[in-house]
Amino acid sequence: MFTAVPAPDDGFWHTLVGRRSIRRYTEAPVPRPLVERLLTAAIWAPNAHNRQPWRFAVTTEPARQQQLARSMADYWQQALAADGVDPNVIGRRTAISCERISSAGALVVGCLTMADTDHYPDAGRQQLERHMAVQSTALALGNLLLAAHHEGLGACWMCAPLFAPDRVREALDLPADWEPQALITLGYPAESRMKERKPLAEVVVWR
């Protein structure tokens, strides 16, 4: 499977196609000024009505990271047990997840708030407004991932906060209106990964 990329030697394209989900990191700390550079890239993402509904919770404290990891793992264990998953499988899955979160140099939890968005009298349009906030937050986190790769960091998007938002709010002491959407682990890469993309012919229609 191969997808042709225009101008592969150009810096922008190098960043775009070189980014991968990195899950293993060295023990080197991630400096706060560098994380702030990534967050600056995030807040310059396009967004609906320019309401900027994104919010970010950042931690580089191992104890806080472990607390978050354990709390989400506890929820996941209960959910998997209710699904009838083998206890040994549950143990392996949750242990891997905890390790990834606890060993990262920094964590960024991307959240959204509806505080500054438009409000409608009907549920249909209000739900669409929330969809726009979700899309806007995702665009911001996409910028952050690209910036991380550009700056020499590895990063990985984890959707786990969607399943246990209350656990995330409690562990990170977040405001009640912050809705956790994704957890981004950050660190200096201790692995390399290669992936392909489907050719355009499989995913594009021209009309």
C-alpha positions as CSV (number, residue, x, y, z in Angstrom):
1,M,0.0,0.0,0.0
2,F,1.5,3.3,-1.0
3,T,0.3,6.9,-1.1
4,A,2.2,9.4,-3.2
5,V,3.1,12.5,-1.2
6,P,3.8,15.9,-2.9
7,A,7.2,17.5,-2.1
8,P,8.4,14.8,0.3
9,D,11.6,16.8,1.2
10,D,9.6,19.9,2.2
11,G,9.6,20.5,5.9
12,F,5.8,20.6,6.2
13,W,5.3,17.3,4.4
14,H,8.1,15.7,6.4
15,T,6.3,16.6,9.6
16,L,2.9,15.6,8.3
17,V,3.8,12.1,7.0
18,G,6.5,11.4,9.5
19,R,4.3,11.6,12.6
20,R,3.4,8.3,14.2
21,S,1.7,7.2,17.4
22,I,4.6,6.7,19.8
23,R,3.9,4.8,23.0
24,R,7.3,4.2,24.5
25,Y,9.4,7.1,25.8
26,T,12.8,7.7,27.4
27,E,13.1,8.9,31.0
28,A,14.1,12.4,29.8
29,P,11.7,15.0,31.2
30,V,9.7,17.2,28.8
31,P,10.4,20.9,29.6
32,R,7.4,23.1,30.4
33,P,8.4,25.7,27.7
34,L,8.3,23.0,25.1
35,V,4.8,21.8,26.2
36,E,3.7,25.4,26.0
37,R,4.9,25.6,22.4
38,L,2.7,22.6,21.6
39,L,-0.3,24.1,23.3
40,T,0.3,27.3,21.4
41,A,0.1,25.3,18.2
42,A,-3.1,23.8,19.5
43,I,-4.9,27.0,20.2
44,W,-4.3,28.3,16.7
45,A,-6.4,25.5,15.2
46,P,-9.5,26.5,13.2
47,N,-12.7,26.2,15.2
48,A,-16.5,26.9,15.0
49,H,-17.4,30.6,15.3
50,N,-14.0,31.2,16.8
51,R,-15.5,30.2,20.2
52,Q,-12.3,28.2,21.1
53,P,-14.1,25.6,23.2
54,W,-11.0,23.6,23.9
55,R,-9.4,23.4,27.4
56,F,-6.2,21.5,28.3
57,A,-5.1,19.9,31.5
58,V,-1.4,19.3,31.7
59,T,0.6,17.3,34.2
60,T,4.3,16.3,34.4
61,E,4.0,15.0,37.9
62,P,4.6,11.2,38.1
63,A,2.3,10.8,41.2
64,R,-0.5,12.6,39.4
65,Q,0.0,10.6,36.3
66,Q,-0.1,7.3,38.3
67,Q,-3.2,8.4,40.1
68,L,-4.9,9.1,36.8
69,A,-3.7,5.9,35.3
70,R,-4.9,3.8,38.2
71,S,-8.3,5.5,38.3
72,M,-9.0,4.9,34.6
73,A,-7.7,1.4,34.8
74,D,-10.0,0.6,37.7
75,Y,-13.0,1.8,35.6
76,W,-11.8,-0.3,32.6
77,Q,-11.3,-3.4,34.8
78,Q,-14.9,-3.1,36.0
79,A,-16.2,-2.6,32.4
80,L,-14.2,-5.5,31.0
81,A,-15.2,-7.8,33.9
82,A,-18.9,-6.9,33.2
83,D,-18.3,-7.9,29.5
84,G,-17.1,-11.3,30.6
85,V,-13.4,-10.8,29.5
86,D,-10.9,-13.3,31.0
87,P,-9.3,-11.8,34.1
88,N,-5.8,-12.5,32.8
89,V,-6.6,-10.5,29.7
90,I,-8.0,-7.7,31.8
91,G,-4.8,-7.6,33.8
92,R,-2.6,-7.4,30.8
93,R,-4.6,-4.7,29.1
94,T,-4.9,-2.5,32.1
95,A,-1.2,-2.9,33.0
96,I,-0.1,-1.9,29.6
97,S,-2.4,1.2,29.7
98,C,-1.1,2.2,33.1
99,E,2.5,1.9,32.0
100,R,1.9,4.0,28.9
101,I,0.3,6.8,31.0
102,S,2.7,6.6,34.0
103,S,5.9,6.5,31.9
104,A,5.2,9.5,29.7
105,G,7.2,12.7,30.1
106,A,4.0,14.7,30.1
107,L,0.2,14.3,29.7
108,V,-2.2,16.6,28.0
109,V,-5.9,16.0,28.5
110,G,-7.9,17.7,25.8
111,C,-11.3,18.8,27.0
112,L,-14.2,20.9,25.7
113,T,-16.6,23.3,27.4
114,M,-19.9,24.6,26.1
115,A,-19.7,27.7,28.2
116,D,-19.0,30.1,25.3
117,T,-20.9,28.3,22.5
118,D,-24.3,29.2,21.1
119,H,-27.3,27.9,22.8
120,Y,-30.6,26.9,21.1
121,P,-34.1,26.2,22.3
122,D,-34.3,22.9,20.5
123,A,-32.3,19.8,21.2
124,G,-31.3,19.1,17.6
125,R,-29.4,22.3,17.0
126,Q,-27.9,22.2,20.5
127,Q,-26.5,18.7,19.8
128,L,-25.0,20.0,16.5
129,E,-23.4,22.9,18.4
130,R,-21.8,20.3,20.7
131,H,-20.6,18.3,17.6
132,M,-18.9,21.5,16.4
133,A,-17.1,21.9,19.8
134,V,-16.0,18.3,19.6
135,Q,-14.6,18.9,16.1
136,S,-12.9,22.1,17.1
137,T,-11.2,20.3,20.1
138,A,-10.1,17.5,17.8
139,L,-8.5,20.0,15.4
140,A,-6.6,21.6,18.2
141,L,-5.3,18.3,19.4
142,G,-4.3,17.4,15.8
143,N,-2.2,20.5,15.7
144,L,-0.6,19.5,19.0
145,L,0.4,16.1,17.7
146,L,2.0,17.6,14.6
147,A,3.8,20.2,16.7
148,A,5.1,17.4,19.0
149,H,6.6,15.5,16.1
150,H,8.1,18.7,14.6
151,E,9.7,19.4,18.0
152,G,11.3,15.9,18.2
153,L,8.8,14.5,20.7
154,G,6.7,11.3,20.4
155,A,3.0,11.4,21.2
156,C,0.0,9.2,21.3
157,W,-3.7,9.9,21.3
158,M,-5.7,7.8,23.8
159,C,-9.5,7.9,23.8
160,A,-9.9,6.5,27.3
161,P,-11.1,9.7,28.9
162,L,-14.3,9.4,26.9
163,F,-15.2,6.3,28.8
164,A,-14.4,7.6,32.3
165,P,-14.8,11.4,32.2
166,D,-15.7,11.6,35.9
167,R,-12.5,9.7,36.9
168,V,-10.4,12.1,34.8
169,R,-12.1,15.2,36.3
170,E,-11.5,13.9,39.8
171,A,-7.9,12.8,39.3
172,L,-7.0,16.2,37.7
173,D,-9.3,18.3,39.7
174,L,-11.0,19.8,36.7
175,P,-14.0,22.2,36.5
176,A,-17.3,20.5,36.2
177,D,-18.0,21.9,32.7
178,W,-14.7,20.5,31.2
179,E,-15.6,17.4,29.2
180,P,-12.5,15.2,28.7
181,Q,-12.1,14.1,25.1
182,A,-8.7,12.6,24.7
183,L,-5.5,11.9,26.6
184,I,-2.2,12.8,24.8
185,T,0.9,11.1,26.1
186,L,4.2,13.0,25.3
187,G,7.9,12.1,25.7
188,Y,11.1,11.6,23.8
189,P,10.7,8.5,21.7
190,A,12.1,5.2,22.7
191,E,10.7,3.5,19.6
192,S,10.1,4.1,16.0
193,R,7.0,3.1,14.0
194,M,6.2,2.9,10.3
195,K,2.7,2.9,8.9
196,E,1.1,3.3,5.5
197,R,-2.1,5.0,4.3
198,K,-4.7,3.8,1.9
199,P,-4.3,5.2,-1.6
200,L,-6.4,8.2,-2.5
201,A,-8.5,6.1,-4.9
202,E,-9.9,4.1,-2.0
203,V,-11.0,7.1,0.1
204,V,-11.8,9.9,-2.4
205,V,-14.6,10.5,-4.9
206,W,-14.6,13.3,-7.4
207,R,-17.9,14.8,-8.5
